[in-house]
Amino acid sequence: MLIADLAVLASLLAPAPPQPDLKTLLRRAAEYAVDYHERFTALVADEHYVQRTGPDLRGSAPGRSLVEKERTLKSEYVIVRDFAGEGSWLGVRDAIEIDGEPVTADRERLHALLDDTSRPLAARVRALADLQAKFNLGGVYRTINVPTLPLEFLLPNHQSRFRFKSAGAATFGGAPVLRVSFEERERPTVIRSPNGRNVPSHGQFWLDPDTGAVLRTELFVSPAEGRNSVDATIIVSYKRNPRFDMLLPDDMDEMYFARGDRIEGHATYTNYRRFETEVRIK
């Protein structure tokens, strides 16, 4: 018993393994992002998505109504890699129920848009974005709430677009992580407004220090350059999926402020499976 107790004590007193420096951590994160893109082709999940709208109360006196409208969507949410260019992500929400009522829609439209290479790519991407945004509450046209979007920033050919800084240690799900902040510095930006204006982004990655795996992303999107538009925050948590042996999006929280309005969303993702379609870039 004494030997066992001494072994436990020794393990407690042992120095913690050295943390990787920022350069090493970003290299590991880049390798992780590349592997993630290679393994993640096209998946579909069951999405439960609650949206709420209300007034922008920042700087206002308390007492005003916080929620004016609420909508619950149950959908099949498809995430497709490399559809609109290498390293890109496309997310499409195919609603099945709205507030408990079934949606009557052409169930083949999504497959047709993904497969129809006779149409220009830009037109297909816009049609898919319109499909994804069709049932959104509020007056903000938003298509950046694709859970895996920030992973694009970690790819080796994209990291130079951003300024990365160490943001300290934390824990996620009981495991140690290292936080790394990012700020976009190159133009044109990865995210663009519908009329093509630059939309700079910044935020944080929560990374496994040993593997560079992404456990949480925090994306903050500033107004488009040259005009007042939308402030957006999108936070995504990942969870290991035993079926695919990958960390996949588990939930997403989002917040938008525009023209005096506030839009909130919370989505959870379950039942991941392969999306069977021929997705080609043209």
ABEGO torsion letter per residue (X at the ends): XAAAAAAAAAAAABBBBBBBBAAAAAAAAAAAAAAAAAABABBBBBBBBBBBBBBBABGBBBGBBABABBBBBBBBBBBBBGAAEBGBBBBBBBBABBGGBBBBBBAAAAAAAAABAABBAAAAAAAAAAAAAAABBEABBBAABBAAAAAAAABAAAAAABBBBBAEBBBBGGBBBBBBBBBBABOBBABBBAAGBBBBBBEBBBBBAAAGBBABBBBBBBBBBGBBBBBBBBBBBBBBBAAAGBBBBABBBBBBBBGGBBBBBBBBBBGBBBBBBBBBBX
